């Protein structure tokens, strides 16, 4: 038999620039995650979006700062106890928020990796899950910006892009408003995109991945409501 002809080497995988990835994630996340799953691990895919989440969260925290807190800080300054307290407090707050953003990316990646390994019998790198969670953070950042704008426009620090807007007349600690607040548009969007990312990494259908990701999301949200 004649020797089989070897196929020529496959061309290198086309790499989409990170800004294009972040833009495409909003419209076609499946294509973005297919590229992530096939390409070598790249730290910028999770590092830059996580920094965007931190920045947007700092903006949101500033919008949520109440006048009472500002007045309390002003009283301390007038008393001469700590003239540099506001600057130090802002720096400490920004550092805490930034650390929380990175911790959130790492935790989300760990959840995806464990779901894939334990429930889906899939083997993929933890750092691939970090890339998926990090890129999805662009939606979290967008949600933080929208929430900050909503708070600024309504004057209600409890305003969220969720069904709780329909119950804005209720107190912020009302259980009904808390339950409605769970149905946050950006939280649901983020969870769906994470499920798409998990399906691409593990090679299972979106329905199977979504079952576990949304199941975790539901249990986590219910636990938060019960604890509060």
trRosetta pair geometry for C-beta under 8 A, 3 or more apart (Angstrom, degrees):
i j d omega theta_ij theta_ji phi_ij phi_ji
7 10 7.8 23 129 -56 117 76
13 35 7.4 152 164 -146 122 80
13 38 5.9 178 -127 124 156 115
13 39 5.7 -149 101 -91 144 84
14 35 8.0 -67 85 -126 74 120
15 35 7.6 130 -127 -178 48 124
15 39 6.5 99 -105 -123 91 144
16 20 4.7 -116 175 91 101 121
16 21 5.3 130 106 -63 115 83
16 24 7.0 -27 165 9 157 147
16 32 7.5 -92 62 -119 149 73
16 35 6.1 26 11 158 112 173
17 20 4.8 88 63 10 81 105
17 21 7.1 -141 100 -10 41 87
18 21 5.3 -50 -146 31 37 117
18 22 6.4 35 158 -19 68 102
18 44 5.8 -86 -78 134 145 115
18 45 6.7 -151 -114 -97 102 56
18 48 6.1 63 169 51 148 154
19 22 5.8 -54 -150 35 33 110
19 23 6.4 28 153 -15 65 107
20 23 5.7 -56 -146 40 34 109
20 24 5.9 31 157 -17 69 110
21 24 5.9 -59 -142 41 26 107
21 25 6.3 39 155 -36 62 102
21 32 5.3 110 -154 -139 80 114
21 35 7.7 -125 -110 76 107 137
21 45 7.0 -60 122 -128 165 90
21 135 6.3 -80 147 -134 116 123
22 25 5.7 -42 -150 17 29 119
22 26 7.8 32 153 -20 54 95
22 49 6.6 173 -103 -88 112 106
22 135 7.0 -146 -94 -153 65 81
22 138 4.7 166 -149 -105 96 160
23 26 6.4 -54 -172 22 38 109
23 27 7.6 1 147 8 66 107
24 27 6.0 -76 -154 51 45 94
24 28 5.4 -45 -179 57 88 88
24 29 7.6 146 129 -84 75 38
24 31 6.4 -80 164 79 130 113
24 32 5.2 155 102 -65 112 110
25 28 7.9 -83 -105 68 16 45
25 29 5.0 46 -152 -100 61 83
25 32 5.1 -21 -84 -2 74 169
25 135 5.7 -170 -95 160 148 104
25 136 7.2 -160 -175 -95 136 45
25 138 5.8 104 74 58 144 135
25 139 7.2 -121 129 -42 117 97
25 193 6.9 57 178 -154 96 139
26 29 7.8 97 -27 -57 10 88
26 138 7.6 -94 -56 113 91 121
26 139 7.2 150 -97 -86 77 91
26 142 7.9 77 -98 -32 119 165
28 31 4.5 19 134 17 114 115
28 32 6.9 138 103 -17 72 88
29 32 5.3 -58 -151 38 44 115
29 33 6.0 33 157 -14 77 108
29 136 7.8 44 -139 -95 136 84
29 193 4.8 -157 -110 -140 172 94
29 196 4.9 96 103 94 119 149
29 197 7.0 -70 159 -55 117 81
30 33 6.1 -62 -146 41 28 103
30 34 6.3 35 155 -25 65 105
30 196 5.5 -100 -78 -175 73 122
30 200 6.6 160 -149 -66 65 125
31 34 5.6 -49 -147 30 31 115
31 35 6.8 30 155 -15 61 102
32 35 6.1 -61 -161 36 31 108
32 36 6.5 29 146 -19 66 108
32 135 6.6 -177 146 163 132 152
33 36 5.1 -47 -142 37 42 116
33 37 6.1 45 156 -23 68 102
33 132 6.1 43 -122 -113 109 100
33 135 7.8 -174 -80 74 79 148
33 196 6.2 162 13 127 152 90
33 197 4.5 -156 -115 -114 144 66
33 200 4.0 138 124 45 114 158
33 201 7.2 -80 175 -40 112 79
34 37 5.9 -53 -147 34 29 111
34 38 6.5 14 158 -8 62 112
34 200 5.5 -118 -74 -148 56 131
35 38 6.1 -67 -146 44 30 102
35 39 5.7 17 164 -15 70 119
36 39 6.2 -63 -132 40 24 103
36 45 6.6 135 -119 -170 111 158
36 128 6.7 131 146 -155 99 84
36 131 5.2 178 -163 124 127 133
36 132 6.5 147 116 -72 156 74
36 135 7.1 -115 -74 -12 150 152
36 197 7.7 -13 66 -140 144 97
36 200 7.5 82 62 114 98 137
37 124 7.5 -53 -136 -138 93 139
37 128 6.5 64 -112 -163 58 131
37 200 5.0 -144 -33 144 141 100
37 201 5.4 -161 -104 -95 112 56
39 42 7.0 -17 124 -15 119 112
41 125 6.6 -86 -66 103 130 153
41 127 4.7 25 -136 120 146 127
41 128 6.5 -104 -94 -70 99 65
41 131 6.6 -148 -140 -44 77 131
42 45 4.8 91 83 -14 95 106
42 131 7.1 77 56 -110 70 128
43 46 6.7 -76 -168 47 45 88
43 47 5.2 33 151 -22 84 124
44 47 5.5 -61 -120 45 34 108
44 48 5.4 25 -174 -14 74 112
45 48 7.6 -32 -117 32 8 98
45 49 7.5 -7 163 3 42 114
45 131 4.3 18 106 -142 130 98
45 134 5.9 113 123 85 67 128
45 135 5.8 -30 173 -59 89 102
46 49 6.4 -65 -147 47 34 103
46 50 5.9 34 160 -23 69 115
46 105 6.1 131 -177 179 111 139
46 109 8.0 9 -129 -66 150 137
46 130 4.9 -33 -70 144 170 87
46 131 5.1 -113 -45 -104 105 42
46 133 6.8 37 -127 75 118 76
46 134 2.4 -179 -131 -31 74 165
46 135 6.9 -70 -89 -31 62 64
46 137 7.7 90 -151 9 67 130
47 50 6.0 -64 -150 37 23 110
47 51 6.6 22 155 -18 62 107
47 134 7.0 4 -18 -158 29 147
48 51 5.8 -56 -151 35 32 111
48 52 6.6 34 151 -20 64 103
48 134 8.0 89 53 164 58 117
49 52 5.3 -52 -151 34 39 116
49 53 6.5 44 150 -22 67 98
49 134 4.8 130 61 162 117 76
49 135 5.6 155 -15 -107 163 29
49 136 7.7 110 148 51 153 31
49 137 4.2 130 142 70 109 109
49 138 4.9 -76 -135 -53 115 80
49 141 7.1 -138 -168 -14 74 132
50 53 5.4 -45 -151 30 38 115
50 54 6.6 40 149 -19 64 100
50 101 5.4 138 -178 141 82 105
50 102 5.6 73 169 -92 138 63
50 105 4.8 -46 -102 -40 122 152
50 134 5.3 -57 -41 -135 97 93
50 137 5.5 40 -84 92 52 175
51 54 5.5 -48 -149 34 37 114
51 55 6.4 38 152 -19 66 104
51 98 7.7 10 -124 -139 62 99
51 101 7.6 119 -93 117 23 147
52 55 5.7 -52 -146 37 33 111
52 56 6.2 29 156 -15 66 107
52 137 6.8 135 69 123 97 105
52 138 6.4 21 87 -108 146 65
52 141 4.4 -19 132 -95 98 162
53 56 5.9 -58 -144 41 28 107
53 57 6.0 29 156 -21 64 110
53 101 4.5 156 101 -148 108 120
53 104 7.4 -123 140 71 151 131
53 105 7.5 162 37 -54 154 107
53 137 4.4 -70 -49 179 129 114
53 138 7.9 -101 -59 -76 87 28
53 140 5.1 17 -118 96 112 117
53 141 4.7 -111 -88 -68 52 91
53 144 7.2 118 -152 -4 60 143
54 57 5.7 -58 -146 37 27 111
54 58 6.5 31 154 -23 63 103
54 94 8.0 76 168 -173 103 72
54 97 5.8 128 -153 124 77 90
54 98 4.2 46 -149 -111 140 66
54 100 7.9 138 -109 63 85 75
54 101 3.9 -116 -71 9 82 159
54 102 7.6 6 -63 -32 123 78
55 58 5.8 -52 -152 30 31 112
55 59 6.8 31 150 -16 62 102
55 141 7.3 29 64 -138 85 117
56 59 5.6 -52 -153 35 36 113
56 60 6.4 37 149 -19 67 104
56 140 7.6 154 75 120 138 71
56 141 4.0 144 1 -153 151 75
56 142 7.5 -63 -131 -41 162 19
56 144 3.8 117 140 79 108 129
56 145 5.2 -74 -143 -48 112 83
56 148 7.7 -145 -175 -11 76 132
57 60 5.4 -50 -146 37 36 113
57 61 6.2 41 152 -23 66 102
57 97 4.9 -176 110 -176 118 120
57 100 7.5 -133 138 82 163 115
57 101 6.1 -165 13 -71 145 113
57 141 7.9 -83 -31 -113 75 66
57 144 5.3 -85 -77 -137 53 156
58 61 5.6 -49 -146 33 32 113
58 62 6.6 35 152 -20 62 102
58 93 7.6 120 -129 123 86 95
58 94 5.3 29 -116 -119 129 83
58 97 5.3 152 -74 90 76 157
58 98 7.8 7 -55 -54 114 80
59 62 5.8 -55 -155 33 32 113
59 63 6.6 30 149 -18 64 105
59 144 6.8 113 66 138 98 108
59 145 6.6 21 88 -102 141 68
59 148 5.3 -28 129 -85 97 168
60 63 5.6 -56 -151 36 36 112
60 64 6.3 27 154 -15 68 110
60 144 4.4 -97 -39 -172 136 94
60 145 7.5 -104 -61 -72 96 29
60 147 5.7 30 -126 86 120 112
60 148 4.6 -121 -99 -66 63 103
60 151 7.8 107 -150 13 72 141
61 64 5.8 -61 -145 41 31 107
61 65 6.8 52 151 -45 63 91
61 93 6.4 -180 141 163 151 122
61 97 6.1 -108 -24 -83 148 145
62 65 5.8 -33 -156 -1 35 117
62 148 7.7 33 65 -136 83 125
63 147 7.7 158 81 117 145 78
63 148 4.1 159 -9 -144 158 84
63 151 4.7 115 149 80 119 134
63 152 5.7 -80 -141 -53 117 92
63 157 7.8 164 131 -123 76 79
64 151 6.4 -67 -79 -159 66 167
64 157 5.1 98 -142 -154 71 107
65 69 5.6 -106 -170 70 82 133
65 70 6.4 87 145 -50 111 96
66 69 5.0 102 61 3 80 97
66 70 7.3 -144 101 0 47 86
66 157 6.5 -51 -80 -52 89 158
67 70 5.5 -54 -149 40 39 113
67 71 6.1 42 152 -23 69 105
68 71 5.6 -53 -147 36 31 112
68 72 6.4 35 152 -23 64 103
69 72 5.6 -51 -149 32 33 113
69 73 6.6 32 153 -16 64 103
70 73 5.9 -54 -152 36 33 109
70 74 6.4 36 149 -22 65 107
71 74 5.4 -53 -149 35 34 116
71 75 6.5 39 152 -24 66 100
72 75 5.8 -49 -152 29 33 112
72 76 6.9 33 151 -18 62 101
73 76 5.8 -54 -155 33 36 112
73 77 6.5 36 149 -19 67 104
73 85 6.4 -164 -154 108 95 120
73 86 5.7 90 170 -83 137 91
73 89 7.1 -112 -116 29 131 161
74 77 5.6 -54 -150 35 35 112
74 78 6.3 33 154 -18 68 105
75 78 5.7 -54 -146 37 32 110
75 79 6.4 31 154 -19 64 107
76 79 5.7 -57 -151 36 31 111
76 81 5.1 -72 -173 51 83 119
76 82 5.9 -10 148 42 115 95
76 85 5.9 -21 109 40 132 165
77 80 7.7 44 171 -68 35 27
77 81 7.7 -94 -85 44 21 76
77 82 7.1 -72 -92 77 58 60
77 83 6.1 81 -142 -117 85 50
77 85 6.7 -137 -74 40 84 115
77 86 7.2 -8 -67 -24 128 107
80 83 7.3 -10 -143 -55 50 90
81 85 7.5 28 95 -40 88 137
82 85 3.7 79 114 -49 118 109
82 88 7.8 -75 167 33 124 132
84 87 5.3 -55 -171 46 75 112
84 88 5.5 72 132 -22 90 107
85 88 5.8 -65 -142 44 30 107
85 89 5.7 30 162 -23 70 111
86 89 5.7 -57 -142 38 26 110
86 90 6.2 26 159 -19 64 107
87 90 5.9 -55 -148 36 28 110
87 91 6.4 27 154 -17 63 107
88 91 5.7 -55 -148 37 32 111
88 92 6.2 30 155 -17 66 107
89 92 5.8 -55 -145 39 30 110
89 93 6.1 32 155 -20 65 108
90 93 5.6 -54 -144 38 29 113
90 94 6.2 30 156 -20 64 106
91 94 5.8 -54 -147 36 29 110
91 95 6.4 29 155 -18 64 106
92 95 5.8 -55 -148 37 30 111
92 96 6.3 31 154 -19 65 107
93 96 5.7 -55 -148 36 30 111
93 97 6.3 28 155 -18 65 107
94 97 5.8 -55 -146 38 30 110
94 98 6.3 32 155 -20 64 107
95 98 5.7 -55 -148 36 30 112
95 99 6.4 29 155 -16 64 105
96 99 5.9 -55 -148 38 30 109
96 100 6.2 32 152 -20 64 108
97 100 5.5 -55 -147 37 31 114
97 101 6.5 37 152 -25 64 101
98 101 5.6 -49 -151 28 33 113
98 102 6.8 25 154 -11 64 103
99 102 6.0 -58 -152 40 34 106
99 103 6.1 34 151 -19 67 109
100 103 5.5 -54 -142 40 32 113
100 104 6.1 38 155 -25 65 104
101 104 5.7 -52 -149 32 28 113
101 105 6.7 29 153 -17 62 102
101 137 7.5 83 -172 -152 97 137
102 105 5.7 -50 -150 34 35 111
102 106 6.4 33 153 -15 65 107
103 106 5.7 -57 -149 41 32 111
103 107 6.1 31 155 -20 68 108
104 107 5.8 -54 -141 37 29 109
104 108 6.2 30 159 -18 64 107
104 137 7.9 118 103 -107 112 113
104 140 7.9 161 127 -167 142 169
105 108 6.0 -55 -145 37 27 109
105 109 6.3 27 155 -17 62 109
105 130 6.6 62 152 -154 100 77
105 133 5.0 139 -159 122 67 114
105 134 5.2 43 -151 -84 130 72
105 137 6.1 -28 -92 -62 105 136
106 109 5.7 -58 -149 38 30 112
106 110 6.3 32 153 -22 65 106
106 130 6.8 -2 -105 -114 54 102
106 133 7.8 168 -59 97 13 152
107 110 5.5 -52 -148 34 33 113
107 111 6.5 35 153 -20 65 102
108 111 5.7 -51 -151 33 32 112
108 112 6.6 31 152 -15 64 104
108 133 3.9 147 98 -137 113 129
108 136 7.5 -127 144 69 151 129
108 194 6.8 -104 -178 -121 115 138
109 112 5.8 -55 -150 38 33 110
109 113 6.1 32 154 -19 67 108
109 126 6.4 85 149 180 112 77
109 129 4.0 124 -161 122 81 96
109 130 4.1 12 -112 -82 159 55
109 132 7.1 135 -109 59 82 87
109 133 4.2 -110 -61 5 79 143
109 134 7.7 9 -62 -29 120 79
110 113 5.7 -55 -143 39 30 111
110 114 6.2 28 158 -17 66 107
110 126 7.4 13 -96 -150 58 110
110 129 7.4 135 -54 118 21 141
111 114 6.0 -57 -145 38 27 107
111 115 6.3 28 156 -19 64 107
111 216 6.1 134 -174 169 129 163
112 115 5.8 -55 -146 37 29 110
112 116 6.3 27 156 -17 64 108
112 129 4.3 174 86 -149 118 116
112 132 6.4 -133 141 80 174 133
112 133 6.5 -157 2 -56 136 106
112 194 6.5 -129 -82 -177 120 101
112 197 7.0 -29 -139 102 150 109
112 198 5.1 -143 -149 -90 102 104
112 201 7.4 69 158 50 118 151
112 213 7.5 14 -101 -100 79 107
113 116 5.8 -57 -149 39 28 111
113 117 6.1 17 158 -12 65 113
113 124 7.5 -129 -122 77 77 85
113 126 4.9 10 -103 -114 155 74
113 129 4.4 -109 -57 -11 90 166
114 117 5.9 -60 -139 43 29 105
114 118 5.5 4 172 0 70 118
115 118 6.6 -62 -124 49 19 93
115 119 5.3 -34 -164 37 61 118
115 120 6.4 45 141 -6 71 109
115 198 6.5 -15 90 -146 127 143
115 209 7.8 95 132 -146 130 70
115 212 4.7 140 -157 138 125 138
115 213 6.8 64 -169 -71 177 68
115 216 7.1 -90 -75 -34 130 139
116 119 7.6 -32 -70 54 8 77
116 120 4.9 -47 -139 53 44 123
116 122 4.2 -69 -177 68 93 111
116 123 7.8 166 139 -67 108 16
116 124 6.1 -42 145 31 156 104
116 129 7.4 -145 9 -81 138 124
116 198 6.2 -153 -67 -157 103 95
116 201 6.3 -55 -102 106 152 113
116 202 4.5 -151 -132 -83 104 120
117 120 7.6 26 -5 53 14 80
117 121 7.7 38 -168 -113 29 21
117 122 6.7 -90 -77 67 38 61
117 123 6.9 65 -108 -96 81 54
119 212 5.4 147 98 -107 155 147
120 198 7.7 160 -18 165 162 107
120 202 4.7 8 129 -173 147 149
120 204 5.4 -110 -153 -20 122 148
120 208 6.9 114 -112 139 105 117
120 209 7.2 16 -87 -93 145 73
120 212 7.2 -109 -47 2 103 158
122 201 7.0 111 141 119 142 79
122 202 3.4 -104 -62 -140 175 90
122 203 6.4 165 -121 33 122 89
122 204 6.9 -108 -56 -21 133 107
124 128 5.1 -76 157 62 110 142
124 129 7.0 124 103 -43 109 90
124 201 4.6 -141 61 174 174 101
124 202 6.5 -110 -8 -79 128 56
125 128 4.4 103 67 -5 89 99
125 129 7.4 -154 102 0 56 80
126 129 5.5 -54 -161 36 42 113
126 130 6.5 48 141 -24 69 100
127 130 5.0 -40 -147 30 43 119
127 131 6.7 51 150 -22 64 95
128 131 5.6 -46 -154 30 36 113
128 132 6.7 36 148 -17 64 102
128 201 5.6 144 130 -126 125 122
129 132 5.6 -50 -149 36 37 112
129 133 6.2 33 154 -15 68 106
129 197 7.9 114 -133 137 56 118
129 198 7.9 33 -120 -98 93 75
129 201 6.6 70 -78 -143 71 173
130 133 5.8 -56 -144 42 30 108
130 134 5.9 32 156 -22 66 111
131 134 5.7 -56 -141 38 27 111
131 135 6.2 24 161 -16 64 107
132 135 6.2 -57 -145 38 25 106
132 136 6.3 25 155 -17 61 111
132 194 6.9 104 145 -134 109 62
132 197 3.5 129 -158 176 126 142
132 198 7.2 131 150 -56 162 54
132 200 7.9 168 -103 61 129 111
132 201 6.5 -77 -44 -40 147 132
133 136 5.7 -59 -148 39 29 113
133 137 6.8 49 148 -39 60 95
133 194 6.9 34 -100 -118 67 104
133 197 7.7 -178 -52 105 47 161
134 137 5.4 -39 -164 6 37 122
135 138 6.4 -26 178 -2 49 108
135 197 7.6 155 65 -97 114 139
136 139 5.8 -38 -178 24 62 111
136 140 7.1 65 129 -16 72 100
136 190 5.8 102 167 -152 110 80
136 193 4.9 159 -123 108 107 120
136 194 5.5 36 -115 -71 170 78
136 197 6.5 -92 -50 -22 122 147
137 140 4.8 -48 -152 36 54 119
137 141 6.2 58 148 -23 75 97
138 141 5.6 -46 -148 34 35 114
138 142 6.5 38 150 -19 63 103
139 142 5.5 -50 -148 36 35 113
139 143 6.3 39 151 -21 64 104
139 186 6.1 172 157 -161 91 90
139 189 5.6 -145 -175 115 140 112
139 190 4.9 -180 97 -86 128 81
139 193 6.2 146 -9 20 154 154
140 143 5.6 -54 -150 35 31 114
140 144 6.5 34 151 -22 64 102
140 186 7.0 121 -109 158 39 118
140 190 5.8 57 -64 -100 81 140
141 144 5.7 -52 -151 32 33 112
141 145 6.6 31 153 -17 65 103
142 145 5.8 -55 -151 36 33 110
142 146 6.3 31 153 -16 67 107
142 186 6.9 -169 90 -125 87 127
143 146 5.7 -54 -144 39 32 110
143 147 6.1 35 155 -21 66 106
143 161 6.8 -129 -147 41 83 131
143 184 7.4 70 -159 155 133 118
143 185 7.6 -176 -116 83 106 81
143 186 3.0 121 -100 174 129 168
143 187 7.4 109 -145 -44 163 57
143 189 7.8 175 -67 55 121 122
143 190 7.4 -57 -20 -41 145 120
144 147 5.7 -54 -146 36 30 113
144 148 6.4 33 154 -21 63 104
145 148 5.7 -53 -150 34 31 112
145 149 6.5 29 153 -16 64 105
146 149 5.7 -56 -150 38 32 110
146 150 6.2 35 151 -22 66 107
146 161 5.5 8 125 -39 124 142
146 186 7.0 164 50 -50 132 137
147 150 5.5 -54 -146 36 32 114
147 151 6.3 33 155 -20 66 104
147 159 7.5 163 -158 103 71 77
147 160 5.9 -8 -124 -126 106 63
147 161 6.3 -106 -80 -7 73 95
147 186 7.9 -90 -41 18 105 146
148 151 5.8 -52 -147 35 30 111
148 152 6.3 28 154 -17 64 108
149 152 5.7 -56 -146 39 31 111
149 153 6.1 27 156 -18 66 109
150 153 5.9 -57 -143 38 28 107
150 154 6.0 4 166 0 65 115
150 159 4.8 -146 137 125 105 119
150 160 7.1 117 96 -115 150 14
150 161 6.2 -164 -45 -57 158 80
151 154 6.4 -68 -135 49 23 94
151 155 7.7 99 173 -75 54 6
151 156 6.6 -117 -134 77 62 51
151 157 5.7 41 -146 -117 118 43
151 159 5.3 174 -88 55 58 108
152 155 7.8 21 -174 -67 22 46
154 159 4.6 110 57 -62 147 161
154 168 7.3 -107 -169 -148 141 144
156 159 4.2 101 84 -37 103 102
156 168 6.3 -149 -21 -158 177 107
156 172 7.9 173 -178 -78 98 107
157 172 7.5 -10 79 -96 84 150
158 164 7.4 -99 145 143 97 136
158 172 3.7 -160 -72 -118 155 110
158 177 7.4 31 152 153 135 136
158 181 7.9 -76 174 -95 93 140
159 164 7.9 -178 -139 103 39 106
159 165 6.7 53 -151 -100 82 85
159 168 6.8 16 -100 -119 88 113
160 164 5.6 44 51 56 104 124
160 165 7.2 -132 69 -51 56 85
160 181 5.5 74 49 -142 145 94
160 184 5.7 -61 154 -110 123 107
161 165 7.4 3 -129 -38 28 129
161 184 6.2 78 80 -159 72 79
161 185 4.8 -65 132 29 107 112
161 186 6.1 71 73 -11 126 101
162 165 6.5 151 71 -13 49 87
162 180 6.4 137 132 140 105 72
162 181 5.0 93 91 -141 152 44
162 182 7.3 140 -165 56 143 23
162 183 5.3 133 -163 85 96 62
162 184 4.0 -53 -80 -93 114 58
162 185 6.5 -154 -87 -11 54 70
162 187 7.8 14 -90 19 115 115
163 166 5.6 -30 -180 16 66 114
163 167 7.7 38 135 3 73 99
163 180 4.1 -114 97 -170 98 94
163 181 7.4 -126 60 -65 72 26
163 183 4.6 26 1 73 114 123
164 167 5.7 -67 -157 51 52 97
164 168 7.3 95 143 -73 70 61
164 177 5.0 74 -142 -167 104 75
164 178 7.7 47 -100 -75 129 14
164 180 4.2 141 -76 103 63 103
164 181 3.9 17 -42 -73 141 74
164 183 7.9 158 -23 54 76 82
165 168 5.7 1 -160 -51 44 107
166 180 6.8 -119 51 -171 98 149
167 170 4.6 -7 161 11 100 121
167 174 7.3 -122 147 84 128 137
167 176 6.0 -145 -156 118 166 106
167 177 4.8 -148 104 -95 127 83
167 180 5.6 123 18 39 128 161
170 174 4.1 -74 161 30 118 160
170 176 6.2 -108 -145 72 173 108
170 177 4.6 -166 89 -49 128 122
171 174 4.7 124 62 -36 77 96
171 177 7.2 -154 80 15 46 147
172 177 6.7 -119 -145 107 28 148
173 177 7.9 71 73 61 10 121
173 178 7.4 9 -162 -51 35 116
174 177 4.3 77 71 11 99 108
174 178 6.8 -167 91 -12 50 85
175 178 5.4 -55 -147 35 35 115
175 179 6.4 35 156 -20 68 102
175 225 7.9 82 -148 -173 81 107
176 179 5.9 -54 -151 34 31 109
176 180 6.4 26 153 -13 64 109
177 180 5.7 -56 -145 42 33 110
177 181 6.1 41 152 -29 65 106
178 181 5.5 -52 -149 31 30 117
178 182 7.4 46 149 -34 58 89
178 225 5.7 133 140 -130 119 96
178 228 6.7 -167 -146 91 146 134
179 182 5.9 -37 -168 6 38 115
179 225 6.7 55 -86 -130 66 146
180 183 6.2 -55 -169 32 47 105
181 184 6.6 14 173 -58 58 95
182 187 7.7 -99 179 82 49 154
182 221 4.9 96 -143 176 115 135
182 225 6.9 -35 -67 -59 125 125
183 188 6.9 13 -159 -43 59 128
184 187 3.9 72 73 9 107 112
184 188 6.7 175 82 -9 55 84
185 188 6.1 -63 -153 39 27 107
185 189 6.1 26 153 -19 65 112
186 189 5.3 -50 -139 39 35 115
186 190 6.1 40 157 -22 65 104
187 190 5.8 -52 -146 35 28 112
187 191 6.4 28 155 -18 62 107
187 217 7.6 146 162 -164 100 125
188 191 5.8 -55 -148 36 31 111
188 192 6.4 32 154 -19 64 106
189 192 5.9 -56 -150 35 29 111
189 193 6.4 24 155 -15 65 108
190 193 5.9 -60 -149 38 30 108
190 194 6.3 32 153 -20 66 106
191 194 5.6 -53 -147 36 32 113
191 195 6.5 35 152 -21 63 103
191 213 5.9 158 -174 141 84 107
191 214 5.9 93 156 -93 129 70
191 217 4.7 6 -120 -74 141 159
192 195 5.6 -54 -154 33 32 114
192 196 6.7 35 148 -20 64 101
192 210 7.0 9 -127 -119 62 111
193 196 5.5 -46 -151 32 38 114
193 197 6.5 41 150 -19 65 102
194 197 5.5 -52 -149 36 34 114
194 198 6.4 36 152 -19 66 104
194 213 5.5 173 104 -158 104 142
195 198 5.6 -51 -146 36 33 112
195 199 6.4 36 153 -22 64 103
195 206 6.3 79 136 -163 104 77
195 209 4.7 141 -169 119 76 100
195 210 4.0 54 -169 -90 152 67
195 213 4.2 -150 -83 45 88 149
195 214 6.8 -4 -69 -33 138 86
196 199 5.7 -54 -150 33 31 112
196 200 6.6 27 153 -16 64 105
196 206 6.1 -4 -101 -121 63 108
196 209 7.5 145 -74 95 16 142
197 200 5.9 -58 -151 36 32 108
197 201 6.3 25 155 -14 67 109
198 201 5.8 -59 -144 40 32 108
198 202 5.8 6 167 2 69 117
198 204 7.9 -23 131 52 84 105
198 209 4.2 162 94 -158 109 125
198 212 7.7 -121 135 72 160 112
198 213 6.0 179 13 -57 150 127
199 202 6.4 -68 -133 51 23 94
199 203 7.8 -177 174 3 53 3
199 204 5.6 -103 -135 76 70 69
199 205 6.3 -42 -142 137 122 18
199 206 4.7 -43 -65 -89 166 53
199 208 7.3 122 -107 63 97 84
199 209 3.9 -123 -64 -1 82 149
199 210 7.7 -8 -50 -31 120 75
200 203 7.8 28 -173 -68 23 41
202 209 6.6 155 46 -89 129 113
204 208 4.5 -82 153 76 124 133
204 209 5.6 145 84 -47 109 91
205 208 4.8 95 60 6 84 100
205 209 7.1 -157 93 0 44 87
206 209 5.8 -61 -147 44 34 107
206 210 5.7 34 157 -23 71 111
207 210 5.8 -56 -140 38 26 110
207 211 6.5 38 156 -32 61 100
208 211 5.8 -44 -154 19 30 116
208 212 7.4 14 156 -5 59 102
209 212 6.4 -67 -161 40 35 100
209 213 6.0 21 154 -11 73 116
210 213 5.7 -61 -134 46 33 105
210 214 5.4 22 171 -9 72 114
211 214 6.7 -61 -138 45 14 99
211 215 6.1 20 156 -25 56 115
212 215 5.4 -53 -142 35 28 117
212 216 6.5 30 158 -19 63 101
213 216 6.0 -52 -153 34 30 108
213 217 6.4 30 149 -18 63 107
214 217 5.2 -50 -143 38 38 117
214 218 6.2 41 156 -23 68 102
215 218 5.9 -52 -146 33 28 110
215 219 6.5 24 157 -14 63 106
216 219 6.0 -59 -149 39 31 108
216 220 6.0 30 156 -20 67 111
217 220 5.8 -59 -146 38 27 112
217 221 6.2 23 159 -17 65 109
218 221 6.0 -57 -145 38 28 107
218 222 6.3 25 158 -16 64 109
219 222 5.9 -58 -147 39 28 109
219 223 6.3 32 154 -22 64 107
220 223 5.7 -55 -151 33 29 113
220 224 6.6 31 152 -20 63 103
221 224 5.6 -51 -151 33 35 113
221 225 6.6 34 152 -19 66 103
222 225 5.7 -52 -149 34 35 112
222 226 6.3 31 154 -16 67 107
223 226 5.9 -58 -147 39 31 108
223 227 6.2 28 156 -18 66 110
224 227 5.8 -59 -144 39 28 108
224 228 6.2 20 159 -14 65 110
225 228 6.1 -62 -146 40 27 104
